[in-house]
Amino acid sequence: MKKFLLATAAGALLAGAASAEDIKLGISLGFTGPLESMAPAMAKGAEMAMQEVNDSGLLMDGTTVVAVQGDSTCADAAAATATVERLITAEGVKGIVGGMCSGETIASLENVAKANGIVMISPSATSPALTTIEDNGLFFRTSPSDARQGEVMADIVLEKGINSVAVTYTNNDYGKGLADSFQAAFEEKGGNVTVNSAHDDGKADYSAEVAALAAAGGDALVVAGYVDQGGSGVVRAALDTGAFETFVFPDGMVGNAVVENFGDEIEGSFGQNPAAEGEGRETYLKMAEEAGFDGSGAFSAEAYDAAALILLAMAAADSSDPAVYKDKVMDVANEPGEKIMPGQLAKALEIINGGGDVDYVGAAAVELVEPGETAGTFREVSFEGGEMKVIGYR
């Protein structure tokens, strides 16, 4: 089993041996579990922002940042809570990039982060429940709520000329929230959901679930699941039985892994995931390439932005105390101020240190609205010739 539980190589890479001037920043992601294929590029995105700040030497009189990774598993709330508790109490982190999946993020926030007054900025927890959660001003996210994704997905499906779909979702906060959001939007726009049913992750056989979905009918199957877990299991069973030929993939299924799993078997399928277009994203992709990883992976850009926001908020507050800098996160993320793109964190720190304002745009076009989440832009993709192709943005 992969273990990312100590500030060893990652911390040494970022700042050398820890000293009294170091600030530890936690990265709590599902390095194992249903989205483990996405986690490495997300962690590298966050660490790249920290490295950029360290290289500048401009954070609070030369303070450096050390990354401390923790495996949230993405699916096990108890394991995630234990990981976040270790990051806070044993490692002494001053903020956390994470969690990754919605359920474990909710558990970690409510059970540990709130009690210890630690800021969490999630790059990928998208459940609508996180919009209204009581967070004491400690929780933010750089990915949009699934309330918005449901609307976008409904529009895309209808524009494809598909008016009837079956829906299956992973049986947790993320899956149910997204499935319900989509169904409400789809039916309001005139579409028909034949069935909206849960599937459990970790099963070897999904033929019974697929049989029920097929019996309900539909011109396509919406799979609100995880690409490294039950979502792919459902798709495999559907393909093997001929139950469905066209699949609609939201963010938890959009990634290189789905292409590796199914190739041209999912020809004509489509989906969407949070991702911005324009200068910020293009710059980030180039930076990631130079750093030796693929920045186009789902939520990698959002992880860079999450780490950048924490560090810029610290600079604006001139404090690494979460009770102090939490009130600066919204300030550095929004107008007024000079717009800041990826690769410009040194410039941002210079402006802040000089008493000026910044408007962090970043890699994912960050613009935080109350209660600390982004409205977001979505990338529309299609699967053609065994490849995932970007169609456009909305």
Beta strands, then each sheet from edge to edge (+ up, - down):
strand 1: 23-29
strand 2: 65-71
strand 3: 96-98
strand 4: 120-122
strand 5: 139-141
strand 6: 164-170
strand 7: 192-199
strand 8: 220-224
strand 9: 247-249
strand 10: 270-274
strand 11: 338-340
strand 12: 358-360
strand 13: 368-369
strand 14: 373-374
strand 15: 378-384
strand 16: 387-393
sheet 1: 2+ 1+ 3+ 4+ 5+
sheet 2: 7+ 6+ 8+ 9+ 10+ 15- 16+
sheet 3: 11+ 12+
sheet 4: 13+ 14-
end
